[in-house]
Amino acid sequence: MIFEIARKELIECRRDGRLLAIATLILLLVLVSLFTGWSTLAEQRRQVQGAQQDDQATFVKQGRKPPHSAAHFGRMAYKPVPPLAVFEPGVAPYLGQVIWLEAHVRNPAMFRPAQDAPELRRLADLSVAGVLTLLLPLLVFVAGYGVFAAERERGTLRQVMSMGTAIDQLFAGKTLVLAGIGIGMCAVAITVATTLALMAPGEVPPADILIRSGLLMLGYAHYSLAWAAVTVFVSARARGAGSALLILLGVWAMSVAVLPRVAASLAEQAHPAPDSRAFWADTADAMRAGRPARDSRQIRLVEREVLGRALGREVEAKEADTMDLNRVALNMEVSEVLGAKTYADAYRRLDATYDKQQQVRRLIATVSPTIALQHLSSALAGTDLATHRDFSVQAERQRGLVIRAMNEDMMLKGAGQGFDYFAQPDLWKRIPAFAYKPPSASFAFKAAWWDLLTLQAWSLLALGLAWRAARRQHYL
């Protein structure tokens, strides 16, 4: 009986011209989003690949040169484009894609795609995830606002129930169809996006992409189910079909369109992040305050650590004082070690602020599943802040490797020469190029599990309320 009810509901949906128009519009927007996203990301990949090759060629062709000059010339760390960015660009367009690796400074990422995009490319900001997140609830609302309210008005609901049809069967059949409309739309979009992601070049294993896509499908299924249940609840409680539609449109405007923006604004006000000038001023103050005295025990310990790493063995205190070294290079590497710790603390505090902002948004997600879905979608697509943070950490690790190699070469081979020492060209070839290793699907799940749990709670709670409201039809 449940499937017979579902089949009847599907037939009525097919006859509804408004529903078909909205579904067609969503499909067209999904196709446009896939096309523009794929072409934009393909161009970004070509640019990254070309820039990486140019950077490597320029670095290895420096010839004889003082290592510290090369350290200030630096290297570039390029962030690869995540395969599933074709589905969900997330915050990636608003974050830098390149980090300059130079001596003494841990630079932030630069060259944001959204900042560099011309006005004609704004259409590329229309993502598949954005279309589904925004318009899928509207499609479900239009399809189901009258599932109980309209049948009550026509008197058909009482007739069906008088024929012995259980209200639970009616509820299950109608909810199944509404949820199926949304889930089917999501399944098509995610399947096509996953296929394109698997075709994209890169280091991400296909199994990782498939796991992420499966979790995405699970999240969007709960999103569709939650809104289907909300639709049934409102239709069962509203006085008429018109009232149900107006209420659902108000819910859509508030929960889907308005609250996500309000949540972002409230999070920034509750936990404001420092601007660039304040961040660098505070970091410079921390550098000066945390710098030990030149003859302090801490400096001596770091010197022994630096020498032991360069020589591959433990260095005693007396030996460190008598070794024939380039002391300028030793001092610079000691400064790098101490500075790296200060920068790590500064970025850790900044990241903690962003984490607190996310906690505020997650709190507001209790009244808007759209916020939870946005977090989940960007995390699983690898276009969230956590993945960008991972890129920044790996780039900083590479910066330490590059600068250390230059300082050690100068320290061990340029004894007594200070800054007059010139490194041989083979040094540049021995320093490996940066190769970012994207985090696994387990990393993404760790960042998104709470949001998935929120969506599950939303769908279960909405189903419970809708079921209770549907059972009241016996008394209407």
DRENZAVEX-988140 format. One line per 2 residues: number of its first residue (from 1); their letters; for each residue x, y, z of C-alpha. Coordinates in nm, 3 decimals, decimal comma. Example, Ala and Ser with C-alpha at 12.3 -4.5 7.8 and 13.67 -1.06 7.14 Angstrom:
BEGIN
1> AS> 1,230:-0,450:0,780 ~ 1,367:-0,106:0,714
! end
This chain:
BEGIN
1> MI> 0,000:0,000:0,000 ~ 0,283:0,240:0,080
3> FE> 0,425:0,205:-0,270 ~ 0,080:0,245:-0,425
5> IA> 0,041:0,572:-0,235 ~ 0,389:0,676:-0,345
7> RK> 0,306:0,596:-0,709 ~ -0,009:0,807:-0,688
9> EL> 0,188:1,099:-0,544 ~ 0,447:1,070:-0,821
11> IE> 0,176:1,083:-1,088 ~ 0,035:1,400:-0,934
13> CR> 0,382:1,553:-0,919 ~ 0,434:1,486:-1,289
15> RD> 0,110:1,666:-1,369 ~ 0,212:1,975:-1,170
17> GR> 0,357:2,223:-1,419 ~ 0,507:2,442:-1,147
19> LL> 0,698:2,151:-1,001 ~ 0,832:2,046:-1,340
21> AI> 0,939:2,403:-1,411 ~ 1,134:2,429:-1,084
23> AT> 1,290:2,084:-1,131 ~ 1,395:2,174:-1,485
25> LI> 1,542:2,503:-1,364 ~ 1,743:2,326:-1,095
27> LL> 1,875:2,069:-1,342 ~ 1,978:2,343:-1,583
29> LV> 2,154:2,533:-1,306 ~ 2,331:2,214:-1,199
31> LV> 2,451:2,154:-1,554 ~ 2,567:2,515:-1,591
33> SL> 2,744:2,493:-1,256 ~ 2,918:2,171:-1,355
35> FT> 3,032:2,316:-1,687 ~ 3,158:2,646:-1,548
37> GW> 3,313:2,478:-1,244 ~ 3,491:2,216:-1,453
39> ST> 3,631:2,468:-1,701 ~ 3,740:2,709:-1,426
41> LA> 3,912:2,437:-1,224 ~ 4,079:2,291:-1,533
43> EQ> 4,227:2,634:-1,607 ~ 4,345:2,664:-1,245
45> RR> 4,513:2,324:-1,269 ~ 4,696:2,427:-1,585
47> QV> 4,813:2,748:-1,421 ~ 4,934:2,566:-1,109
49> QG> 5,119:2,304:-1,310 ~ 5,287:2,565:-1,529
51> AQ> 5,381:2,784:-1,233 ~ 5,530:2,486:-1,046
53> QD> 5,746:2,394:-1,342 ~ 5,864:2,753:-1,387
55> DQ> 5,943:2,788:-1,016 ~ 6,147:2,467:-1,013
57> AT> 6,337:2,561:-1,329 ~ 6,417:2,909:-1,198
59> FV> 6,536:2,774:-0,863 ~ 6,774:2,507:-0,995
61> KQ> 6,929:2,748:-1,249 ~ 7,052:3,004:-0,995
63> GR> 7,419:2,910:-1,036 ~ 7,679:3,001:-0,773
65> KP> 7,511:3,218:-0,518 ~ 7,516:3,304:-0,145
67> PH> 7,268:3,063:0,020 ~ 7,107:3,338:0,223
69> SA> 7,031:3,536:-0,093 ~ 6,864:3,226:-0,234
71> AH> 6,674:3,184:0,094 ~ 6,527:3,532:0,054
73> FG> 6,454:3,462:-0,313 ~ 6,263:3,164:-0,179
75> RM> 6,034:2,907:-0,333 ~ 5,662:2,893:-0,404
77> AY> 5,426:2,632:-0,259 ~ 5,123:2,583:-0,484
79> KP> 4,798:2,438:-0,354 ~ 4,649:2,182:-0,596
81> VP> 4,282:2,199:-0,688 ~ 4,077:1,937:-0,497
83> PL> 3,893:1,704:-0,740 ~ 3,553:1,752:-0,573
85> AV> 3,583:2,130:-0,592 ~ 3,383:2,088:-0,913
87> FE> 3,089:2,007:-0,685 ~ 3,163:2,232:-0,387
89> PG> 3,422:2,514:-0,413 ~ 3,360:2,601:-0,048
91> VA> 3,581:2,876:0,089 ~ 3,872:2,788:-0,142
93> PY> 3,808:3,081:-0,383 ~ 3,841:3,323:-0,090
95> LG> 4,168:3,177:0,041 ~ 4,510:3,212:-0,114
97> QV> 4,642:2,938:-0,340 ~ 5,018:3,009:-0,320
99> IW> 5,254:3,050:-0,024 ~ 5,591:3,220:-0,064
101> LE> 5,853:3,021:0,126 ~ 6,128:3,260:0,234
103> AH> 6,376:3,302:0,518 ~ 6,265:3,445:0,854
105> VR> 5,893:3,478:0,767 ~ 5,597:3,240:0,759
107> NP> 5,385:3,405:0,494 ~ 5,010:3,356:0,452
109> AM> 4,865:3,225:0,129 ~ 4,813:3,476:-0,150
111> FR> 4,641:3,501:-0,492 ~ 4,276:3,437:-0,409
113> PA> 4,076:3,324:-0,716 ~ 3,768:3,523:-0,608
115> QD> 3,978:3,838:-0,576 ~ 4,139:3,796:-0,916
117> AP> 3,824:3,693:-1,103 ~ 3,674:3,945:-1,348
119> EL> 3,307:4,031:-1,321 ~ 3,219:3,806:-1,616
121> RR> 3,346:3,506:-1,422 ~ 3,108:3,554:-1,131
123> LA> 2,886:3,287:-1,286 ~ 3,154:3,036:-1,189
125> DL> 3,065:3,105:-0,825 ~ 2,736:2,927:-0,895
127> SV> 2,828:2,582:-0,763 ~ 2,641:2,255:-0,778
129> AG> 2,637:2,237:-0,398 ~ 2,508:2,594:-0,378
131> VL> 2,224:2,523:-0,620 ~ 2,116:2,210:-0,434
133> TL> 2,148:2,368:-0,091 ~ 1,942:2,671:-0,188
135> LL> 1,681:2,537:-0,429 ~ 1,629:2,177:-0,324
137> PL> 1,413:2,272:-0,022 ~ 1,205:2,496:-0,247
139> LV> 1,146:2,207:-0,487 ~ 1,037:1,979:-0,201
141> FV> 0,809:2,249:-0,059 ~ 0,633:2,308:-0,391
143> AG> 0,596:1,935:-0,444 ~ 0,452:1,863:-0,103
145> YG> 0,280:2,163:0,051 ~ -0,058:2,010:-0,028
147> VF> 0,006:1,644:0,060 ~ -0,235:1,667:0,354
149> AA> -0,370:2,023:0,342 ~ -0,498:2,007:-0,017
151> ER> -0,651:1,663:0,029 ~ -0,831:1,784:0,342
153> ER> -0,973:2,078:0,149 ~ -1,095:1,853:-0,133
155> GT> -1,232:1,595:0,109 ~ -1,029:1,314:-0,048
157> LR> -0,825:1,256:0,267 ~ -1,134:1,151:0,466
159> QV> -1,245:0,926:0,182 ~ -0,910:0,751:0,160
161> MS> -0,897:0,697:0,535 ~ -1,257:0,569:0,542
163> MG> -1,153:0,298:0,295 ~ -0,921:0,153:0,559
165> TA> -0,594:0,311:0,454 ~ -0,378:0,352:0,763
167> ID> -0,253:0,700:0,837 ~ 0,095:0,557:0,889
169> QL> 0,088:0,423:0,534 ~ -0,022:0,760:0,400
171> FA> 0,253:0,932:0,593 ~ 0,520:0,687:0,476
173> GK> 0,416:0,700:0,111 ~ 0,394:1,078:0,090
175> TL> 0,720:1,135:0,279 ~ 0,896:0,873:0,067
177> VL> 0,805:1,055:-0,253 ~ 0,906:1,399:-0,126
179> AG> 1,237:1,273:0,008 ~ 1,292:1,072:-0,309
181> IG> 1,255:1,382:-0,527 ~ 1,533:1,557:-0,339
183> IG> 1,755:1,251:-0,303 ~ 1,718:1,167:-0,671
185> MC> 1,820:1,518:-0,773 ~ 2,122:1,503:-0,542
187> AV> 2,220:1,156:-0,662 ~ 2,234:1,271:-1,023
189> AI> 2,439:1,581:-0,941 ~ 2,683:1,403:-0,708
191> TV> 2,728:1,111:-0,950 ~ 2,818:1,341:-1,239
193> AT> 3,047:1,552:-1,018 ~ 3,218:1,239:-0,887
195> TL> 3,275:1,114:-1,241 ~ 3,439:1,445:-1,332
197> AL> 3,645:1,434:-1,013 ~ 3,772:1,085:-1,097
199> MA> 3,878:1,212:-1,439 ~ 4,075:1,503:-1,294
201> PG> 4,455:1,468:-1,270 ~ 4,607:1,467:-0,924
203> EV> 4,738:1,267:-0,634 ~ 4,404:1,188:-0,469
205> PP> 4,329:0,811:-0,483 ~ 4,000:0,716:-0,653
207> AD> 3,891:0,529:-0,339 ~ 3,929:0,850:-0,138
209> IL> 3,710:1,041:-0,385 ~ 3,445:0,769:-0,375
211> IR> 3,438:0,765:0,006 ~ 3,400:1,142:0,016
213> SG> 3,124:1,127:-0,246 ~ 2,942:0,858:-0,052
215> LL> 2,948:1,069:0,263 ~ 2,830:1,367:0,060
217> ML> 2,538:1,162:-0,068 ~ 2,454:1,060:0,288
219> GY> 2,457:1,421:0,404 ~ 2,241:1,545:0,117
221> AH> 2,001:1,254:0,168 ~ 1,948:1,358:0,530
223> YS> 1,905:1,718:0,414 ~ 1,637:1,613:0,165
225> LA> 1,466:1,389:0,420 ~ 1,462:1,666:0,680
227> WA> 1,292:1,913:0,446 ~ 1,050:1,646:0,323
229> AV> 0,946:1,582:0,683 ~ 0,914:1,955:0,751
231> TV> 0,689:1,982:0,446 ~ 0,465:1,700:0,566
233> FV> 0,451:1,851:0,915 ~ 0,345:2,194:0,792
235> SA> 0,094:2,051:0,544 ~ -0,059:1,838:0,819
237> RA> -0,088:2,127:1,065 ~ -0,182:2,414:0,834
239> RG> -0,547:2,511:0,785 ~ -0,523:2,501:0,410
241> AG> -0,288:2,442:0,118 ~ -0,236:2,815:0,063
243> SA> -0,141:2,869:0,425 ~ 0,097:2,571:0,412
245> LL> 0,272:2,712:0,106 ~ 0,313:3,056:0,263
247> IL> 0,452:2,905:0,584 ~ 0,697:2,688:0,392
249> LG> 0,815:2,980:0,181 ~ 0,876:3,174:0,501
251> VW> 1,072:2,882:0,645 ~ 1,277:2,862:0,326
253> AM> 1,353:3,234:0,325 ~ 1,456:3,237:0,689
255> SV> 1,631:2,903:0,737 ~ 1,788:2,857:0,394
257> AV> 1,848:3,207:0,258 ~ 1,888:3,434:0,562
259> LP> 2,018:3,240:0,862 ~ 2,344:3,115:0,701
261> RV> 2,447:3,475:0,633 ~ 2,334:3,589:0,977
263> AA> 2,526:3,302:1,136 ~ 2,848:3,405:0,963
265> SL> 2,803:3,765:1,075 ~ 2,722:3,669:1,435
267> AE> 3,022:3,436:1,449 ~ 3,256:3,712:1,336
269> QA> 3,110:3,953:1,591 ~ 3,132:3,699:1,873
271> HP> 3,492:3,604:1,794 ~ 3,649:3,872:1,573
273> AP> 3,968:3,771:1,396 ~ 4,251:4,025:1,392
275> DS> 4,312:4,212:1,070 ~ 4,638:4,161:0,884
277> RA> 4,812:4,463:1,035 ~ 4,723:4,367:1,392
279> FW> 4,822:4,004:1,337 ~ 5,169:4,091:1,208
281> AD> 5,222:4,358:1,474 ~ 5,134:4,111:1,750
283> TA> 5,358:3,847:1,594 ~ 5,650:4,091:1,574
285> DA> 5,600:4,181:1,941 ~ 5,598:3,811:2,032
287> MR> 5,919:3,762:1,833 ~ 6,097:4,035:2,026
289> AG> 5,958:3,928:2,363 ~ 6,039:3,561:2,311
291> RP> 6,394:3,607:2,184 ~ 6,639:3,469:2,446
293> AR> 6,963:3,646:2,530 ~ 7,251:3,558:2,300
295> DS> 7,447:3,375:2,571 ~ 7,146:3,210:2,735
297> RQ> 7,116:2,839:2,803 ~ 6,818:2,815:2,565
299> IR> 7,025:2,949:2,275 ~ 7,300:2,698:2,355
301> LV> 7,051:2,413:2,353 ~ 6,907:2,519:2,018
303> ER> 7,260:2,551:1,874 ~ 7,335:2,193:1,974
305> EV> 7,002:2,083:1,824 ~ 7,085:2,258:1,496
307> LG> 7,437:2,115:1,480 ~ 7,322:1,766:1,571
309> RA> 7,064:1,772:1,292 ~ 7,321:1,899:1,040
311> LG> 7,586:1,642:1,137 ~ 7,353:1,354:1,206
313> RE> 7,488:1,293:1,555 ~ 7,472:1,433:1,906
315> VE> 7,694:1,735:1,971 ~ 7,833:1,812:2,315
317> AK> 7,833:2,166:2,455 ~ 8,211:2,205:2,454
319> EA> 8,236:2,070:2,100 ~ 7,976:2,319:1,975
321> DT> 8,189:2,610:2,102 ~ 8,508:2,492:1,930
323> MD> 8,385:2,362:1,595 ~ 8,510:2,529:1,277
325> LN> 8,183:2,667:1,141 ~ 8,025:2,960:0,967
327> RV> 7,881:3,114:1,284 ~ 7,662:3,354:1,086
329> AL> 7,478:3,059:0,931 ~ 7,450:2,888:1,270
331> NM> 7,294:3,200:1,420 ~ 7,050:3,227:1,130
333> EV> 6,936:2,867:1,168 ~ 6,894:2,912:1,542
335> SE> 6,683:3,218:1,465 ~ 6,475:3,013:1,220
337> VL> 6,407:2,745:1,483 ~ 6,299:2,999:1,744
339> GA> 6,099:3,202:1,493 ~ 5,915:2,894:1,364
341> KT> 5,785:2,826:1,715 ~ 5,662:3,183:1,752
343> YA> 5,488:3,172:1,414 ~ 5,331:2,837:1,501
345> DA> 5,187:2,987:1,820 ~ 5,057:3,293:1,633
347> YR> 4,883:3,087:1,366 ~ 4,751:2,849:1,631
349> RL> 4,581:3,139:1,807 ~ 4,437:3,260:1,477
351> DA> 4,309:2,912:1,395 ~ 4,152:2,889:1,740
353> TY> 3,955:3,205:1,664 ~ 3,825:3,056:1,339
355> DK> 3,734:2,736:1,523 ~ 3,529:2,937:1,773
357> QQ> 3,350:3,108:1,485 ~ 3,264:2,768:1,342
359> QV> 3,127:2,660:1,681 ~ 2,892:2,960:1,678
361> RR> 2,770:2,870:1,330 ~ 2,719:2,510:1,439
363> LI> 2,511:2,629:1,731 ~ 2,288:2,824:1,493
365> AT> 2,268:2,514:1,272 ~ 2,024:2,373:1,527
367> VS> 1,762:2,596:1,362 ~ 1,903:2,578:1,008
369> PT> 2,025:2,248:0,859 ~ 2,156:2,450:0,565
371> IA> 2,448:2,570:0,779 ~ 2,536:2,214:0,878
373> LQ> 2,520:2,102:0,515 ~ 2,748:2,385:0,404
375> HL> 3,009:2,281:0,661 ~ 2,975:1,913:0,571
377> SS> 2,988:1,974:0,197 ~ 3,301:2,189:0,198
379> AL> 3,482:1,957:0,442 ~ 3,417:1,647:0,232
381> AG> 3,505:1,828:-0,091 ~ 3,837:1,938:0,060
383> TD> 3,756:2,306:0,014 ~ 3,713:2,402:0,380
385> LA> 3,935:2,595:0,618 ~ 4,070:2,277:0,782
387> TH> 4,210:2,151:0,452 ~ 4,360:2,492:0,376
389> RD> 4,517:2,488:0,722 ~ 4,672:2,150:0,642
391> FS> 4,819:2,296:0,322 ~ 4,965:2,586:0,521
393> VQ> 5,124:2,348:0,772 ~ 5,280:2,133:0,500
395> AE> 5,408:2,444:0,323 ~ 5,567:2,566:0,648
397> RQ> 5,733:2,227:0,690 ~ 5,875:2,265:0,339
399> RG> 5,994:2,618:0,419 ~ 6,187:2,483:0,716
401> LV> 6,343:2,212:0,499 ~ 6,451:2,458:0,227
403> IR> 6,595:2,720:0,461 ~ 6,765:2,459:0,677
405> AM> 6,936:2,303:0,374 ~ 7,079:2,641:0,273
407> NE> 7,186:2,736:0,625 ~ 7,351:2,398:0,683
409> DM> 7,542:2,419:0,356 ~ 7,668:2,765:0,449
411> ML> 7,738:2,660:0,808 ~ 7,942:2,347:0,729
413> KG> 8,118:2,455:0,409 ~ 8,167:2,829:0,460
415> AG> 8,364:2,843:0,785 ~ 8,497:3,192:0,849
417> QG> 8,343:3,338:0,532 ~ 8,024:3,487:0,676
419> FD> 7,794:3,615:0,402 ~ 8,077:3,595:0,146
421> YF> 8,027:3,222:0,104 ~ 7,889:3,108:-0,234
423> AQ> 7,704:2,777:-0,264 ~ 7,764:2,550:-0,562
425> PD> 7,483:2,501:-0,818 ~ 7,428:2,138:-0,716
427> LW> 7,281:2,258:-0,383 ~ 6,965:2,382:-0,554
429> KR> 6,912:2,045:-0,723 ~ 6,944:1,858:-0,393
431> IP> 6,655:2,050:-0,237 ~ 6,328:1,868:-0,322
433> AF> 6,038:2,058:-0,473 ~ 5,721:2,102:-0,268
435> AY> 5,461:1,832:-0,326 ~ 5,142:1,878:-0,127
437> KP> 4,987:1,557:0,000 ~ 4,611:1,610:0,037
439> PS> 4,459:1,473:0,358 ~ 4,263:1,150:0,347
441> AS> 3,888:1,101:0,367 ~ 3,924:1,021:0,738
443> FA> 4,062:1,374:0,789 ~ 3,755:1,514:0,614
445> FK> 3,520:1,298:0,818 ~ 3,687:1,414:1,139
447> AA> 3,614:1,773:1,035 ~ 3,256:1,698:0,927
449> WW> 3,119:1,432:1,163 ~ 2,943:1,682:1,388
451> DL> 2,767:1,842:1,092 ~ 2,659:1,501:0,963
453> LT> 2,526:1,422:1,310 ~ 2,336:1,752:1,310
455> LQ> 2,173:1,665:0,977 ~ 2,079:1,321:1,106
457> AW> 1,926:1,475:1,417 ~ 1,734:1,722:1,202
459> SL> 1,591:1,448:0,979 ~ 1,495:1,224:1,273
461> LA> 1,338:1,505:1,474 ~ 1,149:1,636:1,171
463> LG> 1,024:1,286:1,090 ~ 0,901:1,241:1,446
465> LA> 0,714:1,571:1,445 ~ 0,570:1,505:1,099
467> WR> 0,449:1,160:1,203 ~ 0,275:1,299:1,512
469> AA> 0,113:1,573:1,303 ~ 0,002:1,320:1,040
471> RR> -0,166:1,098:1,301 ~ -0,380:1,395:1,407
473> QH> -0,555:1,376:1,070 ~ -0,782:1,113:1,227
475> YL> -0,942:1,387:1,433 ~ -0,974:1,656:1,164
! end
